[in-house]
Structures are given as C-alpha cells and as structure tokens.
C-alpha cells in the first residue's frame, strides 16, 4: 500500500519561498505519475503541477515561472519549490500519485498547509 507524506509547509511572507516534499513509501515513485494539488478555503481542489513518468511537466498558469516540481527517485520523494509566493497561494497542498497501470486512481497524502501572509 503506497503512502504519501507531505512536509515543508508553514507561514511565509509574500515574496518568500517554501519547498514542499512528498515522501512516498510502499512503492517506487518511478512507476507513478506525480502531481501537486491545492485547496484554498471555500474552493475546490485544483491541480498545481504535474510530473509524468516520462518527465513531462505541466503547471497551471498562476504558478508558471514561480513553482518548480521535481522528483528524486533515489529518495522516493517529489518536491515543489515555490518562489515569489503570493497571498492567493494560501491553501492546503496535497501530493498525488497515480500508478502507470491505473492513472484514474489517485493516491493522496494528508495535505500540508501553506499560508502566505504579512
């Protein structure tokens, strides 16, 4: 059973940076398409960035040029580097993993809160 644990969230001032980590256990991430989602208060969960098994990366427009998704297969960990953070980036961030054989079946972490405020 694959498990995902996010870390690295917290409170940061506008313009600051945070790096989220998603540690995966129970399976190797090289067999998974990985992604980061976020859910702001009162809003639906939305995709932020995705990293496919083959290396293709996609970002939603609001974070392009500011966020970077990456993976370290040796550490079985996926990262989200977030720079120039804005108050509208405040949300709970979730790591998502989808096995190559079942891409319609998401596996979620518990989420990590990111608050951008002065």
N, C-alpha and C positions, 0 to 999 in steps of 0.2 A: 504494500500500500504506500503510494507516494505521499509524502508530506512536505509542505512548503511553510517556511517560517521567515517572515519579513522582519527587518530591523533597520535602524538608521533614521527613523523619523524624529520629529520634535518640533520645537518652536524656532523660527528663524525670522530675521527682519527682511523686509522687501529688499531685493537685490542680492540677497545672500545665497548660499549653496548648501545642498544636502546630498548625500549619496545613500540611496536605499540599497539594501541587499536582500536577496531571496535565497535562502539556503534550502536545498532540496535533498531529501533523504528517501530511501526506499527504492530508488531507481536512478538511472543515469540521465542527466539532462540532455545528453547528446541525442536521445530518442524523442525529445519533446520540442514542440514549438512553444516559445515562452513569450509572455506579454506582461505588461503592467497596465492595470486599470485604476481608476479613481472614482470615488463617490463623494460629492460635496453635499452638505446638509440640504435636504429637500430636493435633491436632484437624483437622477438615475445614474447608475454606474456607467462609466464611459471608458473606452479604450484610450490609452495614452500613447503606448509604444509597443511594437511587436518585433520579435526576432525569430525568424523561421529557422528550421534545422539547417537549411542550405545557406543561411547567412543573410537572407533578405531582411531588411529593416524598414519599418514604416513608423511614422509619427503623425499624430493629429496636428493640424495647423497651429493651434495655440501654443504648442511646445516646441515646434521646429526651431532649430538654432539655439535652443536653451537646454534641452534634455538629451541625454545620450544613453541608450540601452546597450548593454554588453553582457557577455557570458564568459565564465571561466570554467570550462569543462573539467579541468583537473580538480577544482574546488567544488564542483557541482553547485555553482552559485551564479545567479543572474543579478545584475546591478542596474540601477537607474541613477545616473548622475544628473542632478538638477541644478542648473545655474540661473542666475538672474531671476530668482523666484519672485512671484507676484502674489498679492493677496488672493487673487482668484485661483491660485494653485492649491489653496487650502482644501484639504479633503482627506479621506481615508484612502490609502493606496493599497491595492491588492496585487499580489503576484498570481499569475495564471499559467498553468502548464497543460498542454494538450499532446497526448501521445501521437506519434505518427500514424498509428492504426485507428485512432478514434478522435479525430480533430473536432468533432462536435461535442465532446465530453470534456468540460473544463474541470480543472482541479485548482482550488483556491487556497491561498493562505488565509490567516486570520485577519490580515489587514494591519496597517500601521498609520498612525495619524501624523499628518504634516500640517502645521499651522504657520502661515506667513502673516506676520503682523508686527507693527512697530509698537 
